[in-house]
Amino acid sequence: MPALGSQRRLLGSLNCTSPATLPLTLAPNQTGPQCLEVSIPDGLFLSLGLVSLVENVLVVAAIAKNRNLHSPMYYFICCLAMSDLLVSVSNVLETAVMLLLEAGVLATRAAMVQQLDNVIDVLICSSMVSSLCFLGAIAVDRYISIFYALRYHSVVTLPRAWRIIAAIWVASILTSVLFITYYNHTVVLLCLVGFFIAMLALMAVLYVHMLAQACQHARGIARLQKRQRPIHQGFGLKGAATLTILLGVFFLCWGPFFLHLSLIVLCPQHPTCGCIFKNFNLFLALIMCNAIVDPLIYAFRSQELRKTLQEV
């Protein structure tokens, strides 16, 4: 729990391991690089969490209200919104408990605080894993809708989508419990980092292939209209910009957190790595920013969903 250290406890004790393991401060006789530590106020955490809460609740409410949005693609988007919602709510809950403990308003035994911290950690970890899984599921769904358009409704059926959604949630909870239980094992950290790299590679390959197919289609239309260069260049630039934003946001928001996990394995006692460990709260804030940006990328671009939001 945050009360045990200067930084939040997330995923067990990753960011508040004892100085013997992770030297977050340099000894007086030790030389090392000057550390740049970005302080994240609790008010900022609460603000990010509230903005994400409003956005993702609106997405879930709009999809639930409009029957035209009851399709596998929007169910995946809805589950992504729920995962991002849990990410923000979990961090806001942890921040609130931390403030109450520090203010002396919430008085409880250490054992109960430990149990509460474990529950929050499992909730945060499962929401992160499920969020990454649903980002991958959305990418696969869009890929199938483009390259197997005629067979899409027979491949991506509602029962199959529900089974995928249930499997993702169950797997996320189970892996989170295992991670919180064995967070100090190197294999567990490497598995999480490998999972992130796999999701990043999956999204990059699928979206790049989709962009290449779209550009090829635009060239074919341009040849028929005998205006190849202007159309192709404009469409290619727009598609490349969209792809850069999509993958860039994913990497910038999630990359630092998994870099933190990687460095715990690779260089837990190096002074430079210790400087990075000091900014763990910043990495959490970036993940919460991703929970704010996801609805803008995946949900609010839908005209049907925006229309439903106006009614809501």
SERO-4910 file (N, C-alpha, C, O; in steps of 0.05 Angstrom, whole numbers):
BEGIN
 pado doro    nc1    nc2    nc3   cac1   cac2   cac3    cc1    cc2    cc3    oc1    oc2    oc3
  Met    A     17    -24      0      0      0      0     18     25      0     40     24     11
  Pro    A      9     47    -12     26     70    -14     36     80     13     57     93     14
  Ala    A     22     75     34     30     86     60     57     74     68     70     84     86
  Leu    A     65     52     56     90     38     63    114     51     50    136     43     56
  Gly    A    110     69     31    132     80     17    124    106      3    101    114      4
  Ser    A    144    118    -10    139    144    -23    124    141    -49    113    160    -59
  Gln    A    123    117    -60    109    112    -85     87     92    -81     86     78    -61
  Arg    A     68     91   -101     47     72    -99     57     44   -101     77     38   -114
  Arg    A     43     26    -87     48     -2    -90     30    -12   -111      5    -11   -108
  Leu    A     40    -23   -132     25    -35   -153     38    -62   -160     62    -64   -160
  Leu    A     21    -82   -165     31   -108   -171     50   -118   -149     73   -125   -154
  Gly    A     39   -120   -125     55   -129   -102     72   -107    -92     63    -86    -83
  Ser    A     99   -111    -92    117    -92    -82    138    -84   -103    161    -78    -95
  Leu    A    131    -83   -128    150    -78   -149    163    -51   -146    187    -48   -151
  Asn    A    147    -31   -137    158     -4   -137    166      4   -109    172     28   -104
  Cys    A    166    -14    -90    175     -7    -63    191    -29    -51    190    -35    -27
  Thr    A    207    -42    -68    225    -64    -59    246    -52    -41    253    -28    -44
  Ser    A    256    -67    -23    275    -57     -3    300    -47    -17    307    -56    -39
  Pro    A    314    -27     -5    337    -15    -18    359    -35    -24    375    -31    -42
  Ala    A    360    -57    -10    380    -77    -16    376    -89    -43    396    -98    -56
  Thr    A    352    -89    -53    346   -100    -80    346    -79   -101    358    -82   -122
  Leu    A    331    -57    -96    329    -35   -116    338     -9   -103    322      4    -89
  Pro    A    363     -1   -107    373     23    -95    361     48   -108    372     58   -128
  Leu    A    339     58    -98    326     80   -111    340    107   -103    335    127   -116
  Thr    A    357    106    -83    373    130    -76    402    122    -74    408    100    -66
  Leu    A    419    140    -82    448    134    -81    460    140    -54    452    160    -41
  Ala    A    478    123    -45    492    128    -20    510    152    -22    518    159    -44
  Pro    A    517    164      1    534    188     -1    560    183    -14    571    201    -28
  Asn    A    572    159    -11    598    154    -23    596    141    -50    616    131    -61
  Gln    A    572    141    -62    567    128    -87    564    148   -109    549    168   -105
  Thr    A    576    144   -131    573    163   -153    554    151   -173    553    126   -177
  Gly    A    540    168   -187    520    158   -206    508    182   -221    514    205   -214
  Pro    A    490    176   -240    478    198   -255    458    213   -238    447    203   -219
  Gln    A    454    238   -246    434    255   -233    406    245   -241    401    242   -265
  Cys    A    390    239   -222    364    227   -227    343    249   -232    342    269   -217
  Leu    A    328    246   -253    305    263   -259    280    249   -250    271    230   -263
  Glu    A    269    258   -228    245    245   -217    221    264   -221    221    286   -212
  Val    A    201    254   -236    177    269   -241    156    263   -220    148    241   -216
  Ser    A    149    284   -205    129    281   -184    101    283   -195     94    302   -209
  Ile    A     85    263   -189     57    262   -198     39    268   -174     36    251   -156
  Pro    A     26    291   -173      9    297   -150    -15    278   -148    -24    268   -169
  Asp    A    -25    273   -124    -48    256   -121    -72    268   -135    -89    253   -145
  Gly    A    -74    295   -135    -96    308   -149    -97    302   -178   -118    300   -190
  Leu    A    -73    299   -191    -72    292   -219    -82    264   -224    -96    259   -243
  Phe    A    -74    245   -206    -84    218   -209   -114    217   -207   -127    204   -223
  Leu    A   -125    232   -188   -154    232   -185   -168    245   -209   -189    235   -218
  Ser    A   -156    266   -220   -168    280   -243   -167    261   -268   -187    259   -282
  Leu    A   -145    248   -273   -143    230   -295   -163    207   -292   -176    199   -311
  Gly    A   -165    197   -268   -184    175   -263   -213    184   -268   -229    168   -279
  Leu    A   -220    208   -260   -248    217   -263   -254    222   -293   -276    215   -302
  Val    A   -235    233   -307   -239    238   -336   -243    211   -351   -261    208   -367
  Ser    A   -226    192   -344   -228    166   -356   -254    152   -348   -267    139   -365
  Leu    A   -262    156   -323   -287    144   -314   -311    155   -331   -327    139   -339
  Val    A   -312    181   -335   -334    192   -350   -334    182   -379   -355    174   -389
  Glu    A   -311    183   -392   -309    175   -420   -317    146   -423   -334    140   -441
  Asn    A   -306    128   -408   -311    100   -412   -339     92   -403   -351     73   -415
  Val    A   -350    105   -383   -378    100   -376   -397    108   -399   -417     94   -404
  Leu    A   -391    130   -412   -407    139   -435   -406    118   -458   -426    113   -471
  Val    A   -382    107   -463   -379     87   -484   -396     63   -477   -410     53   -494
  Val    A   -393     53   -453   -409     29   -445   -439     34   -447   -454     17   -456
  Ala    A   -447     58   -437   -476     65   -437   -486     67   -466   -508     58   -472
  Ala    A   -471     79   -484   -479     82   -512   -482     55   -526   -502     51   -540
  Ile    A   -463     38   -522   -464     11   -534   -487     -5   -523   -500    -20   -537
  Ala    A   -492     -3   -497   -514    -18   -485   -541     -7   -494   -560    -23   -496
  Lys    A   -543     19   -499   -569     31   -507   -576     26   -535   -600     20   -541
  Asn    A   -557     27   -554   -563     26   -582   -561     -3   -592   -539    -15   -592
  Arg    A   -583    -15   -601   -582    -43   -611   -566    -45   -637   -557    -67   -643
  Asn    A   -563    -24   -651   -547    -25   -676   -518    -29   -670   -502    -37   -687
  Leu    A   -510    -24   -645   -482    -28   -637   -477    -55   -623   -456    -60   -613
  His    A   -498    -72   -623   -495    -98   -610   -483   -118   -631   -497   -136   -641
  Ser    A   -458   -114   -636   -443   -131   -654   -416   -138   -642   -408   -125   -623
  Pro    A   -402   -159   -651   -377   -167   -639   -357   -144   -637   -343   -141   -617
  Met    A   -354   -128   -658   -335   -107   -658   -340    -87   -635   -322    -80   -620
  Tyr    A   -365    -79   -631   -371    -60   -610   -371    -73   -583   -366    -60   -563
  Tyr    A   -376    -99   -581   -373   -113   -556   -344   -113   -547   -338   -110   -523
  Phe    A   -326   -117   -566   -297   -115   -559   -290    -87   -550   -275    -83   -531
  Ile    A   -301    -66   -564   -296    -39   -556   -307    -33   -528   -295    -19   -512
  Cys    A   -331    -44   -523   -344    -41   -497   -327    -54   -475   -324    -42   -453
  Cys    A   -316    -77   -480   -299    -91   -460   -273    -76   -456   -263    -75   -433
  Leu    A   -262    -64   -477   -239    -47   -474   -245    -24   -456   -228    -16   -439
  Ala    A   -268    -11   -460   -276     11   -443   -279      2   -414   -271     17   -396
  Met    A   -290    -21   -410   -293    -32   -382   -266    -37   -370   -261    -32   -346
  Ser    A   -247    -47   -386   -220    -52   -375   -206    -26   -368   -194    -23   -347
  Asp    A   -208     -6   -386   -196     20   -380   -210     33   -356   -197     47   -340
  Leu    A   -236     28   -354   -251     38   -331   -240     27   -305   -237     41   -285
  Leu    A   -235      1   -305   -224    -12   -281   -196     -3   -275   -189      0   -251
  Val    A   -180      2   -296   -153     13   -291   -155     39   -276   -140     43   -256
  Ser    A   -172     57   -285   -174     83   -272   -187     82   -244   -177     94   -225
  Val    A   -208     66   -242   -221     63   -216   -203     51   -195   -202     60   -172
  Ser    A   -187     31   -203   -168     18   -185   -147     38   -175   -141     39   -151
  Asn    A   -136     53   -194   -116     73   -185   -128     95   -168   -115    104   -149
  Val    A   -152    104   -175   -165    124   -159   -171    113   -131   -168    127   -111
  Leu    A   -180     88   -130   -186     76   -104   -160     74    -87   -161     79    -63
  Glu    A   -138     66   -100   -113     64    -85   -104     91    -75    -95     93    -53
  Thr    A   -107    111    -92   -100    138    -84   -117    148    -61   -107    160    -42
  Ala    A   -143    143    -62   -161    151    -41   -154    138    -14   -154    150      7
  Val    A   -149    111    -15   -142     97      9   -116    107     20   -113    110     45
  Met    A    -97    113      3    -71    124     11    -75    150     26    -63    155     47
  Leu    A    -91    168     14    -95    194     27   -110    191     54   -103    206     73
  Leu    A   -129    173     55   -143    169     80   -125    158    102   -127    165    125
  Leu    A   -107    140     94    -88    128    114    -69    149    123    -63    151    147
  Glu    A    -59    165    105    -39    186    112    -52    207    130    -39    219    147
  Ala    A    -78    213    125    -92    233    141   -102    222    168   -111    237    185
  Gly    A   -100    196    172   -109    184    197   -139    180    198   -149    172    219
  Val    A   -152    185    176   -182    182    176   -189    152    175   -208    144    188
  Leu    A   -173    136    161   -178    108    158   -158     93    176   -135     91    170
  Ala    A   -168     84    199   -151     69    218   -158     40    216   -181     32    221
  Thr    A   -138     23    210   -143     -5    208   -117    -20    213    -96     -8    215
  Arg    A   -120    -46    217    -96    -62    223    -79    -66    198    -89    -65    176
  Ala    A    -53    -72    203    -35    -75    181    -43    -99    164    -40    -98    139
  Ala    A    -52   -121    176    -60   -144    161    -83   -138    142    -84   -147    119
  Met    A   -102   -122    151   -125   -114    134   -116    -96    111   -126    -98     89
  Val    A    -97    -78    117    -86    -61     97    -72    -77     75    -74    -72     51
  Gln    A    -57    -98     84    -43   -115     65    -63   -130     47    -59   -132     23
  Gln    A    -85   -140     59   -105   -154     43   -119   -135     23   -123   -142      0
  Leu    A   -125   -111     32   -137    -91     15   -118    -84     -8   -127    -81    -31
  Asp    A    -93    -82     -2    -73    -76    -23    -71    -98    -43    -69    -93    -67
  Asn    A    -72   -123    -34    -71   -146    -52    -95   -146    -71    -92   -152    -95
  Val    A   -119   -140    -60   -143   -140    -76   -141   -118    -98   -148   -122   -121
  Ile    A   -131    -94    -90   -129    -72   -109   -108    -79   -130   -112    -73   -153
  Asp    A    -86    -91   -122    -65    -99   -141    -75   -119   -161    -70   -116   -185
  Val    A    -91   -139   -152   -102   -158   -171   -121   -145   -190   -122   -151   -214
  Leu    A   -137   -126   -179   -156   -112   -196   -142    -95   -217   -150    -95   -241
  Ile    A   -121    -81   -209   -106    -65   -228    -92    -82   -249    -93    -76   -273
  Cys    A    -79   -104   -240    -64   -121   -258    -83   -134   -278    -77   -135   -302
  Ser    A   -106   -144   -269   -125   -158   -287   -137   -139   -307   -141   -146   -330
  Ser    A   -142   -114   -298   -153    -94   -317   -132    -86   -338   -139    -82   -361
  Met    A   -106    -85   -331    -85    -80   -350    -83   -102   -370    -81    -97   -395
  Val    A    -82   -127   -361    -79   -150   -379   -103   -151   -398    -99   -156   -422
  Ser    A   -127   -148   -387   -151   -150   -404   -151   -127   -424   -160   -131   -447
  Ser    A   -142   -103   -416   -141    -80   -435   -123    -86   -458   -130    -81   -481
  Leu    A    -99    -98   -453    -81   -105   -475    -93   -127   -492    -91   -126   -517
  Cys    A   -107   -146   -480   -119   -168   -495   -141   -157   -514   -143   -166   -537
  Phe    A   -158   -139   -504   -180   -129   -520   -169   -110   -542   -182   -108   -564
  Leu    A   -147    -97   -538   -134    -81   -559   -126   -100   -582   -130    -94   -605
  Gly    A   -114   -123   -574   -107   -143   -594   -131   -155   -608   -131   -160   -632
  Ala    A   -153   -160   -592   -177   -171   -604   -190   -152   -624   -200   -161   -645
  Ile    A   -189   -126   -618   -200   -106   -637   -184   -106   -663   -195   -104   -685
  Ala    A   -158   -108   -660   -141   -109   -684   -147   -133   -701   -148   -131   -726
  Val    A   -150   -157   -689   -156   -181   -703   -183   -179   -716   -187   -188   -739
  Asp    A   -203   -168   -702   -230   -165   -713   -230   -147   -738   -242   -154   -758
  Arg    A   -215   -126   -737   -214   -108   -760   -199   -121   -783   -206   -117   -806
  Tyr    A   -179   -136   -777   -164   -150   -798   -182   -170   -813   -182   -171   -837
  Ile    A   -197   -185   -797   -216   -205   -810   -237   -190   -826   -244   -200   -848
  Ser    A   -247   -168   -816   -268   -153   -831   -258   -142   -857   -274   -137   -875
  Ile    A   -232   -138   -860   -221   -128   -885   -212   -150   -904   -219   -149   -928
  Phe    A   -198   -170   -894   -187   -190   -912   -205   -214   -916   -201   -230   -934
  Tyr    A   -225   -217   -898   -244   -238   -902   -273   -227   -899   -289   -237   -884
  Ala    A   -277   -206   -914   -302   -191   -912   -327   -208   -917   -347   -206   -903
  Leu    A   -325   -226   -938   -348   -242   -945   -354   -263   -924   -377   -272   -921
  Arg    A   -334   -272   -910   -337   -293   -890   -338   -282   -861   -339   -297   -842
  Tyr    A   -337   -255   -858   -334   -243   -832   -356   -251   -813   -350   -260   -790
  His    A   -381   -250   -822   -404   -255   -804   -406   -285   -797   -419   -292   -778
  Ser    A   -393   -302   -813   -393   -330   -806   -369   -338   -789   -370   -358   -774
  Val    A   -348   -321   -790   -324   -326   -774   -327   -313   -746   -323   -326   -726
  Val    A   -334   -288   -746   -337   -273   -721   -367   -272   -714   -381   -252   -719
  Thr    A   -377   -293   -702   -405   -294   -693   -407   -284   -664   -388   -283   -650
  Leu    A   -432   -277   -657   -436   -268   -629   -429   -289   -608   -416   -282   -589
  Pro    A   -438   -314   -611   -429   -335   -591   -399   -337   -589   -388   -340   -567
  Arg    A   -385   -337   -612   -356   -339   -612   -344   -314   -598   -324   -317   -583
  Ala    A   -355   -291   -604   -345   -267   -591   -348   -268   -561   -330   -260   -546
  Trp    A   -372   -277   -552   -377   -280   -523   -357   -299   -510   -348   -294   -488
  Arg    A   -351   -321   -524   -332   -340   -513   -304   -328   -511   -290   -332   -491
  Ile    A   -296   -312   -531   -270   -299   -531   -269   -279   -508   -249   -277   -493
  Ile    A   -291   -263   -504   -292   -243   -483   -290   -257   -455   -275   -248   -438
  Ala    A   -305   -278   -452   -304   -293   -426   -276   -304   -421   -266   -303   -399
  Ala    A   -264   -315   -442   -237   -327   -438   -217   -305   -431   -199   -310   -414
  Ile    A   -219   -282   -443   -200   -260   -437   -203   -252   -407   -183   -248   -393
  Trp    A   -228   -248   -398   -232   -239   -370   -222   -261   -351   -209   -254   -331
  Val    A   -228   -286   -356   -220   -307   -337   -189   -309   -337   -177   -311   -316
  Ala    A   -177   -308   -361   -148   -310   -363   -135   -286   -349   -114   -289   -336
  Ser    A   -146   -263   -352   -135   -239   -340   -135   -241   -309   -116   -234   -296
  Ile    A   -157   -251   -298   -159   -253   -269   -140   -274   -259   -126   -270   -239
  Leu    A   -139   -297   -272   -121   -318   -263    -92   -310   -265    -77   -314   -246
  Thr    A    -84   -298   -287    -56   -290   -290    -49   -267   -270    -26   -266   -260
  Ser    A    -68   -251   -263    -63   -229   -244    -59   -240   -216    -41   -231   -202
  Val    A    -75   -260   -209    -72   -272   -183    -44   -286   -181    -31   -284   -160
  Leu    A    -37   -300   -202    -10   -313   -202     12   -292   -201     32   -296   -187
  Phe    A      9   -270   -215     30   -250   -215     33   -237   -188     55   -233   -178
  Ile    A     10   -230   -175     12   -218   -148     24   -238   -128     38   -230   -110
  Thr    A     18   -263   -132     28   -283   -113     58   -288   -117     73   -291    -98
  Tyr    A     67   -288   -142     95   -294   -149    109   -270   -162    125   -274   -181
  Tyr    A    103   -246   -154    114   -222   -167    144   -220   -165    156   -207   -182
  Asn    A    156   -234   -145    185   -232   -142    200   -253   -157    225   -256   -154
  His    A    187   -268   -174    200   -288   -191    206   -276   -219    189   -263   -231
  Thr    A    230   -280   -228    239   -268   -254    222   -278   -277    216   -263   -295
  Val    A    214   -304   -276    199   -315   -298    172   -301   -302    163   -297   -324
  Val    A    160   -293   -280    134   -279   -281    137   -252   -295    121   -245   -312
  Leu    A    158   -238   -287    163   -212   -300    168   -214   -329    159   -199   -346
  Leu    A    184   -234   -336    191   -238   -364    166   -246   -381    164   -238   -404
  Cys    A    149   -261   -369    124   -269   -383    107   -244   -388     95   -242   -410
  Leu    A    105   -226   -369     89   -202   -373    102   -184   -395     88   -174   -412
  Val    A    128   -181   -394    142   -166   -415    138   -179   -442    134   -165   -462
  Gly    A    141   -205   -443    137   -219   -468    109   -216   -479    105   -214   -503
  Phe    A     89   -216   -461     62   -212   -469     58   -184   -481     44   -182   -502
  Phe    A     70   -164   -470     68   -137   -481     81   -136   -509     69   -124   -527
  Ile    A    105   -147   -512    118   -147   -537    102   -162   -558    100   -153   -581
  Ala    A     89   -184   -550     73   -199   -569     49   -183   -578     42   -183   -602
  Met    A     36   -169   -560     13   -152   -567     21   -130   -585      7   -123   -605
  Leu    A     44   -117   -579     54    -95   -596     60   -106   -624     53    -93   -644
  Ala    A     73   -129   -626     80   -140   -652     55   -148   -668     53   -143   -692
  Leu    A     36   -160   -654     10   -167   -667     -4   -143   -678    -12   -144   -702
  Met    A     -6   -122   -662    -20    -98   -672     -5    -85   -695    -17    -77   -715
  Ala    A     22    -84   -693     38    -71   -714     35    -87   -740     30    -74   -761
  Val    A     37   -113   -739     35   -129   -764      8   -127   -777      6   -123   -801
  Leu    A    -13   -129   -761    -40   -128   -772    -47   -101   -783    -58    -99   -805
  Tyr    A    -41    -80   -768    -48    -53   -778    -31    -44   -802    -41    -31   -820
  Val    A     -6    -52   -802     11    -45   -825      1    -60   -850     -1    -48   -872
  His    A     -7    -86   -847    -18   -101   -869    -44    -89   -879    -49    -87   -903
  Met    A    -61    -80   -860    -86    -67   -868    -81    -41   -883    -95    -35   -902
  Leu    A    -61    -25   -874    -55      0   -887    -44     -6   -915    -52      8   -934
  Ala    A    -27    -26   -918    -17    -33   -945    -39    -41   -964    -39    -34   -987
  Gln    A    -58    -57   -953    -81    -66   -970    -98    -42   -977   -108    -40  -1000
  Ala    A   -103    -23   -959   -119      0   -965   -105     18   -986   -119     28  -1004
  Cys    A    -79     21   -984    -64     37  -1004    -66     24  -1031    -69     37  -1052
  Gln    A    -63     -3  -1032    -65    -17  -1057    -93    -14  -1069    -96    -10  -1094
  His    A   -113    -15  -1053   -141    -10  -1063   -144     18  -1073   -157     22  -1093
  Ala    A   -132     37  -1059   -134     65  -1068   -120     69  -1095   -129     85  -1111
  Arg    A    -98     55  -1099    -83     57  -1124   -101     46  -1147   -101     57  -1169
  Gly    A   -114     24  -1142   -132     13  -1162   -154     32  -1170   -160     35  -1194
  Ile    A   -166     45  -1150   -187     64  -1156   -176     88  -1171   -188     99  -1189
  Ala    A   -151     97  -1163   -139    120  -1176   -133    114  -1205   -136    131  -1223
  Arg    A   -124     89  -1211   -118     83  -1239   -143     83  -1256   -143     92  -1279
  Leu    A   -165     75  -1245   -190     76  -1260   -199    105  -1265   -211    111  -1285
  Gln    A   -193    122  -1246   -200    150  -1249   -178    167  -1262   -182    191  -1267
  Lys    A   -155    154  -1268   -133    167  -1280   -123    191  -1264   -114    211  -1275
  Arg    A   -124    188  -1238   -113    209  -1221    -97    196  -1198   -102    201  -1175
  Gln    A    -78    180  -1206    -64    162  -1188    -49    177  -1166    -53    171  -1142
  Arg    A    -33    196  -1173    -14    208  -1153    -29    224  -1131    -23    218  -1107
  Pro    A    -46    242  -1137    -58    258  -1115    -74    240  -1096    -72    243  -1071
  Ile    A    -90    222  -1107   -106    205  -1089    -89    187  -1072    -93    184  -1048
  His    A    -70    174  -1085    -53    155  -1071    -37    168  -1049    -35    158  -1027
  Gln    A    -25    191  -1056     -8    204  -1036    -25    214  -1012    -17    211   -989
  Gly    A    -48    226  -1018    -65    236   -997    -75    214   -979    -74    217   -954
  Phe    A    -84    192   -991    -94    170   -975    -72    157   -959    -75    150   -936
  Gly    A    -48    153   -972    -26    141   -958    -16    157   -934    -10    145   -913
  Leu    A    -15    183   -937     -6    200   -915    -27    199   -892    -19    198   -869
  Lys    A    -52    200   -899    -73    199   -878    -72    172   -863    -74    171   -839
  Gly    A    -69    151   -879    -68    124   -866    -43    121   -849    -45    109   -827
  Ala    A    -21    131   -859      4    129   -843      2    145   -817     12    137   -796
  Ala    A    -10    169   -819    -14    185   -795    -32    171   -775    -26    171   -751
  Thr    A    -53    159   -784    -71    145   -766    -57    121   -753    -60    117   -729
  Leu    A    -42    106   -769    -27     83   -759     -6     92   -738     -2     80   -717
  Thr    A      8    114   -744     28    125   -726     16    133   -699     27    127   -678
  Ile    A     -7    146   -700    -21    154   -676    -29    130   -660    -26    129   -636
  Leu    A    -41    110   -673    -52     87   -660    -30     71   -646    -32     66   -622
  Leu    A     -9     64   -661     13     48   -649     30     66   -630     40     56   -610
  Gly    A     33     91   -637     50    109   -621     38    113   -593     52    112   -573
  Val    A     12    117   -592     -2    121   -566      1     95   -550      6     96   -526
  Phe    A     -3     72   -563     -1     47   -549     27     43   -537     30     36   -513
  Phe    A     48     49   -553     75     44   -543     83     65   -522     96     58   -502
  Leu    A     76     90   -526     84    111   -507     71    108   -480     83    114   -459
  Cys    A     46     98   -480     31     96   -455     38     70   -440     39     71   -415
  Trp    A     43     49   -454     48     23   -441     78     16   -439     86      2   -421
  Gly    A     94     26   -458    122     19   -460    138     25   -434    152      7   -425
  Pro    A    136     49   -422    151     55   -398    146     36   -375    164     29   -360
  Phe    A    120     28   -372    114     10   -350    128    -17   -354    139    -28   -335
  Phe    A    127    -28   -378    140    -54   -383    170    -51   -385    184    -70   -380
  Leu    A    180    -27   -391    209    -22   -389    217    -24   -359    238    -35   -353
  His    A    201    -14   -342    205    -16   -313    208    -45   -304    226    -52   -289
  Leu    A    189    -61   -314    190    -90   -307    215   -103   -318    227   -120   -304
  Ser    A    223    -96   -342    246   -107   -355    272   -100   -339    289   -118   -335
  Leu    A    274    -75   -331    298    -67   -316    300    -79   -289    322    -83   -279
  Ile    A    277    -87   -277    278   -101   -251    293   -127   -254    307   -136   -236
  Val    A    290   -140   -278    303   -165   -283    332   -160   -292    350   -174   -284
  Leu    A    337   -140   -310    363   -136   -323    383   -122   -305    406   -130   -304
  Cys    A    375   -101   -291    394    -85   -276    382    -74   -251    380    -49   -248
  Pro    A    374    -91   -232    361    -81   -208    378    -64   -190    368    -48   -174
  Gln    A    405    -66   -192    422    -51   -174    439    -30   -188    456    -17   -176
  His    A    433    -25   -214    448     -4   -229    437     23   -222    412     26   -222
  Pro    A    454     43   -218    444     70   -211    425     82   -232    405     95   -226
  Thr    A    432     78   -258    415     89   -279    388     76   -278    368     90   -281
  Cys    A    386     50   -274    360     37   -272    345     47   -247    321     49   -247
  Gly    A    361     52   -226    348     63   -202    334     89   -207    314     95   -195
  Cys    A    346    106   -225    333    131   -232    307    126   -246    287    141   -241
  Ile    A    306    106   -263    281    100   -277    260     89   -257    236     96   -260
  Phe    A    269     73   -238    250     63   -218    236     85   -202    213     82   -194
  Lys    A    249    107   -199    238    130   -184    213    142   -197    197    155   -184
  Asn    A    210    137   -224    188    150   -238    166    130   -243    151    133   -263
  Phe    A    163    111   -225    142     91   -229    114    103   -230     97     95   -245
  Asn    A    109    124   -213     83    137   -213     77    150   -240     54    151   -248
  Leu    A     98    160   -253     94    172   -280     84    151   -299     67    156   -316
  Phe    A     95    127   -297     87    105   -315     58     98   -311     44     91   -330
  Leu    A     49     98   -286     21     93   -280      3    115   -292    -18    109   -302
  Ala    A     13    139   -290     -3    162   -300     -6    159   -331    -27    166   -342
  Leu    A     15    150   -344     14    146   -373     -7    124   -380    -21    127   -400
  Ile    A     -8    103   -364    -28     82   -369    -56     94   -366    -74     87   -381
  Met    A    -60    111   -346    -86    124   -342    -92    143   -365   -115    146   -373
  Cys    A    -71    156   -376    -76    172   -400    -85    155   -424   -101    164   -440
  Asn    A    -74    131   -425    -83    113   -447   -112    106   -444   -126    103   -464
  Ala    A   -121    103   -419   -150     98   -414   -167    121   -423   -191    117   -429
  Ile    A   -156    145   -424   -171    168   -434   -170    170   -464   -190    178   -476
  Val    A   -148    162   -476   -144    164   -505   -159    142   -520   -168    146   -542
  Asp    A   -160    118   -508   -172     95   -522   -200    101   -532   -206     95   -555
  Pro    A   -218    113   -516   -245    119   -527   -244    138   -551   -261    136   -569
  Leu    A   -225    157   -551   -223    175   -574   -214    161   -599   -223    168   -621
  Ile    A   -198    140   -597   -187    125   -620   -207    104   -630   -212    102   -654
  Tyr    A   -218     89   -611   -234     65   -619   -264     69   -618   -278     55   -632
  Ala    A   -274     88   -602   -303     90   -599   -315    116   -611   -333    114   -627
  Phe    A   -304    139   -603   -317    164   -610   -315    170   -640   -328    189   -649
  Arg    A   -299    155   -654   -297    160   -683   -321    148   -698   -325    154   -722
  Ser    A   -336    132   -685   -360    120   -697   -383    140   -697   -390    150   -676
  Gln    A   -394    146   -721   -416    165   -722   -440    155   -708   -455    170   -695
  Glu    A   -446    129   -710   -469    117   -697   -466    119   -667   -486    125   -653
  Leu    A   -442    115   -656   -438    117   -627   -440    146   -618   -451    151   -597
  Arg    A   -429    164   -634   -431    193   -626   -460    202   -625   -468    217   -608
  Lys    A   -476    192   -645   -504    199   -645   -518    188   -620   -535    202   -608
  Thr    A   -512    164   -612   -523    152   -588   -514    168   -563   -530    171   -545
  Leu    A   -489    177   -563   -480    192   -540   -495    218   -536   -500    226   -514
  Gln    A   -503    231   -558   -519    255   -556   -545    249   -543   -555    266   -528
  Glu    A   -557    226   -549   -582    218   -537   -578    212   -507   -595    218   -491
  Val    A   -556    199   -501   -550    192   -473   -546    218   -457   -541    216   -433
***
